[in-house]
Amino acid sequence: MSAHRQTFTVRWSDCDANGHMANTAYSTLGIETRIGYLRSRGWTFADFQESRFGPVITREEIDYLREVRLGEEVTIDFTMQGLSSDEARFKMAHDLVRADGKAVARIVLVGGWMDLTRRKLAPPPPKLAAIIRELPRSGDWVVLPDAGQAQRPARS
């Protein structure tokens, strides 16, 4: 399966005083891409509420490569870089590319699925787990520790 991609046009509210896309806008567009992927596969916000599960991001790194300005289009992909065998922990990545084909940023996230009743990391509901398994894996795939194991900081 090919990577999930979404294209966005940089809005006025996405820009900072320097005239380019603000750092927080990169994270926001990454979130929109992840939620868009889940929604396209039939997992909605109502499903999160009903299942009492939600994503928890424990680490986010962004490498900024080039400026993006107001009105430019940015395409963001979504791939998996790692997963624990119990599927409770994940490592995900987004590559952002301008319409001219130039890479502008890379976002790497580490996190897990939280059981909101127990307030602990836990394997996601079966439907959500199946959707996550459908994501294409990156070439630098890693197996992460299960939720019950001590977690070492993930390396990018």
Secondary structure, DSSP 8 states (H G I E B T S, - for coil): ---EEEEEE--GGGB-TTSBB-HHHHHHHHHHHHHHHHHHTT--HHHHHHHTEEEEEEEEEEEE-S--BTT-EEEEEEEEEEEETTSSEEEEEEEEEETTS-EEEEEEEEEEEEETTTTEE----HHHHHHHHTS-EEEEEEEE--TTS-------
